[in-house]
Amino acid sequence: MNSARDPRIAIVGAGLGGLTCARVLQQHGRSVTVFEREASADARPQGGTLDMHPDTGQAALRAAGLLDRFHALARPEGDEWRVLDFATAAPLAHQGPSADGPSADGPSADGGRPEIDRGQLRALLLDSLTEGTVRWDRAVGGVTPLADGTFRLLFDDGTAEDFDLVVGADGAWSRVRPALSHAAPRYTGVTFVETGFDHCDTRHPDLARLVGNGSMLAKGAGMSLVAQRNSNDHIRAYVALRTPEDWHVAAGIDLGDRRAVRTHLLRMFDGWDESLRYLLSNSDSGFVNRSLFVLPAPHTWEHVPGVTLLGDAAHLMPPVGLGANLAMLDGSDLAHALVAETGVGDAVRAYESVMLPRSIEAATGSAQGLDHLVPATAP
Ligand SMILES: Cc1cc2nc3c(=O)[nH]c(=O)nc-3n(C[C@H](O)[C@H](O)[C@H](O)COP(=O)(O)OP(=O)(O)OC[C@H]3O[C@@H](n4cnc5c(N)ncnc54)[C@H](O)[C@@H]3O)c2cc1C
């Protein structure tokens, strides 16, 4: 075991939470290694836009010394929400700034939640780390305790390394979590089917106007359409369905068959305004099926010095705008606890005493948020 001042720290997962933790640790002169199963930073597209909340995501970025660089990249005008009537596309509600100036509702009450593409945010964090911090192509298969209180990381390639602290920042299907808890994610009953539009101002101008600078939502019974503007003139759309997870199997649809998915969805959204059905009929990319899973809430565990969890690995919840923000705050809080406390065990205990109650509260709110986003009955 290394000294209490210089513990060997492994973070499993180079997502937003793990990278924030690594960055804050390095800012305080601490050593850390991040193990990531993907082969490189651009091994896969990183997904849509995220709004950074002042008290969570932005607070973590401030702790990481990256808030100014975040603001240089972010889109404050993206902090806009429109709710449209599904049958007419008439506006029902509006929140945040618009091209025509502030709305009647005024800007967000908490001072603004600028949007940033997830890929840009991850690159910002990656670039801030000392070279070689992230070890790519290092998939972790499990964690096992050793007799001296340290932990052994077991890699899928058959190798192993020992650490004083293992941080599971490896997302929904964490391989570190079983060292602390038997909890497993369960299907929420909601699936997002994702698609996208390129060069929207020139190729899809009516859609661009409908969506505006931020996000748009239209709701029916058990089905919603969400569209959000990303950077680079791109609009990402989610078809949100309350449905069994195997809906496409039951419908006999090959998800890779764009035309078949399109035809099926258009049939489901019969009666919706044509400007909204455009989201189904005219996308430039195919359809990606994203079944939404959550961990049981409350999800807690008996404190074990030497291993802990952050972000989705600890508290996977419905994607209603909190998960990335909380993962980053977790990362920053854990790093600060490790700097402030003399022993790893005390630091983990201090961190979990704040993170666990916070995540229980957020999980309850997010479950309600999902019901609001995709109501079971007609709104
Ligand atoms: C459709 C959708 C929209 C969302 N929108 C928002 C939003 O607007 N705002 C918001 O705050 N949140 C949003 N979220 C939630 C957010 O994406 C997650 O909460 C957030 O990414 C969690 O970050 P994380 O660092 O904990 O995990 P992740 O981002 O999942 O990162 C985990 C990392 O660990 C790696 N990994 C996994 N297993 C292993 C292994 N065995 N060995 C090594 N590495 C491994 C993965 O490759 C990945 O890089 C959304 C989620 C979805 C699905």
The ligand as an SDF file (V2000), in Angstrom:
LIG
                    3D

 53 58  0  0  0  0  0  0  0  0999 V2000
  -30.4390    9.9440  -24.5750 C   0  0  0  0  0  0  0  0  0  0  0  0
  -29.7830   10.5250  -23.3510 C   0  0  0  0  0  0  0  0  0  0  0  0
  -29.8100   11.8980  -23.1430 C   0  0  0  0  0  0  0  0  0  0  0  0
  -29.2040   12.4530  -21.9960 C   0  0  0  0  0  0  0  0  0  0  0  0
  -29.2570   13.8100  -21.7950 N   0  0  0  0  0  0  0  0  0  0  0  0
  -28.6940   14.3330  -20.6870 C   0  0  0  0  0  0  0  0  0  0  0  0
  -28.7220   15.7560  -20.4620 C   0  0  0  0  0  0  0  0  0  0  0  0
  -29.2650   16.5220  -21.2520 O   0  0  0  0  0  0  0  0  0  0  0  0
  -28.1420   16.2490  -19.3290 N   0  0  0  0  0  0  0  0  0  0  0  0
  -27.5270   15.4270  -18.4210 C   0  0  0  0  0  0  0  0  0  0  0  0
  -27.0180   15.9200  -17.3990 O   0  0  0  0  0  0  0  0  0  0  0  0
  -27.4800   14.0780  -18.6010 N   0  0  0  0  0  0  0  0  0  0  0  0
  -28.0310   13.5330  -19.7030 C   0  0  0  0  0  0  0  0  0  0  0  0
  -28.0000   12.1760  -19.9030 N   0  0  0  0  0  0  0  0  0  0  0  0
  -27.3830   11.3190  -18.8650 C   0  0  0  0  0  0  0  0  0  0  0  0
  -25.8700   11.2870  -19.0290 C   0  0  0  0  0  0  0  0  0  0  0  0
  -25.5640   10.8600  -20.3370 O   0  0  0  0  0  0  0  0  0  0  0  0
  -25.2190   10.3200  -18.0440 C   0  0  0  0  0  0  0  0  0  0  0  0
  -25.7910   10.4700  -16.7820 O   0  0  0  0  0  0  0  0  0  0  0  0
  -23.7110   10.6100  -17.9630 C   0  0  0  0  0  0  0  0  0  0  0  0
  -23.1030   10.3410  -19.2000 O   0  0  0  0  0  0  0  0  0  0  0  0
  -23.0620    9.7670  -16.8790 C   0  0  0  0  0  0  0  0  0  0  0  0
  -21.6810    9.9990  -16.9030 O   0  0  0  0  0  0  0  0  0  0  0  0
  -20.6890    8.9160  -16.3190 P   0  0  0  0  0  0  0  0  0  0  0  0
  -19.3290    9.5240  -16.4190 O   0  0  0  0  0  0  0  0  0  0  0  0
  -21.1700    8.4490  -14.9910 O   0  0  0  0  0  0  0  0  0  0  0  0
  -20.8390    7.6490  -17.2700 O   0  0  0  0  0  0  0  0  0  0  0  0
  -20.6570    7.4750  -18.8250 P   0  0  0  0  0  0  0  0  0  0  0  0
  -20.8310    8.7630  -19.5560 O   0  0  0  0  0  0  0  0  0  0  0  0
  -21.5390    6.3420  -19.2150 O   0  0  0  0  0  0  0  0  0  0  0  0
  -19.1410    7.0410  -19.0000 O   0  0  0  0  0  0  0  0  0  0  0  0
  -18.7020    5.7630  -18.6140 C   0  0  0  0  0  0  0  0  0  0  0  0
  -17.3780    5.4660  -19.3010 C   0  0  0  0  0  0  0  0  0  0  0  0
  -16.9000    4.2190  -18.8040 O   0  0  0  0  0  0  0  0  0  0  0  0
  -16.4630    3.4120  -19.8780 C   0  0  0  0  0  0  0  0  0  0  0  0
  -16.5750    2.0100  -19.4710 N   0  0  0  0  0  0  0  0  0  0  0  0
  -17.7190    1.3130  -19.3120 C   0  0  0  0  0  0  0  0  0  0  0  0
  -17.4520    0.0580  -18.9130 N   0  0  0  0  0  0  0  0  0  0  0  0
  -16.0990   -0.0220  -18.8010 C   0  0  0  0  0  0  0  0  0  0  0  0
  -15.2220   -1.0720  -18.4080 C   0  0  0  0  0  0  0  0  0  0  0  0
  -15.6960   -2.2800  -18.0450 N   0  0  0  0  0  0  0  0  0  0  0  0
  -13.8910   -0.8300  -18.3940 N   0  0  0  0  0  0  0  0  0  0  0  0
  -13.4090    0.4030  -18.7350 C   0  0  0  0  0  0  0  0  0  0  0  0
  -14.2030    1.4390  -19.1240 N   0  0  0  0  0  0  0  0  0  0  0  0
  -15.5460    1.2280  -19.1440 C   0  0  0  0  0  0  0  0  0  0  0  0
  -17.3700    3.7960  -21.0260 C   0  0  0  0  0  0  0  0  0  0  0  0
  -16.8190    3.4620  -22.2780 O   0  0  0  0  0  0  0  0  0  0  0  0
  -17.5060    5.3090  -20.8090 C   0  0  0  0  0  0  0  0  0  0  0  0
  -16.4680    6.0270  -21.4480 O   0  0  0  0  0  0  0  0  0  0  0  0
  -28.5750   11.6060  -21.0510 C   0  0  0  0  0  0  0  0  0  0  0  0
  -28.5430   10.2190  -21.2710 C   0  0  0  0  0  0  0  0  0  0  0  0
  -29.1430    9.6820  -22.4130 C   0  0  0  0  0  0  0  0  0  0  0  0
  -29.1270    8.1830  -22.6030 C   0  0  0  0  0  0  0  0  0  0  0  0
  1  2  1  0
  2  3  1  0
  2 52  2  0
  3  4  2  0
  4  5  1  0
  4 50  1  0
  5  6  2  0
  6  7  1  0
  6 13  1  0
  7  8  2  0
  7  9  1  0
  9 10  1  0
 10 11  2  0
 10 12  1  0
 12 13  2  0
 13 14  1  0
 14 15  1  0
 14 50  1  0
 15 16  1  0
 16 17  1  0
 16 18  1  0
 18 19  1  0
 18 20  1  0
 20 21  1  0
 20 22  1  0
 22 23  1  0
 23 24  1  0
 24 25  2  0
 24 26  1  0
 24 27  1  0
 27 28  1  0
 28 29  2  0
 28 30  1  0
 28 31  1  0
 31 32  1  0
 32 33  1  0
 33 34  1  0
 33 48  1  0
 34 35  1  0
 35 36  1  0
 35 46  1  0
 36 37  1  0
 36 45  1  0
 37 38  2  0
 38 39  1  0
 39 40  1  0
 39 45  2  0
 40 41  1  0
 40 42  2  0
 42 43  1  0
 43 44  2  0
 44 45  1  0
 46 47  1  0
 46 48  1  0
 48 49  1  0
 50 51  2  0
 51 52  1  0
 52 53  1  0
M  END
$$$$
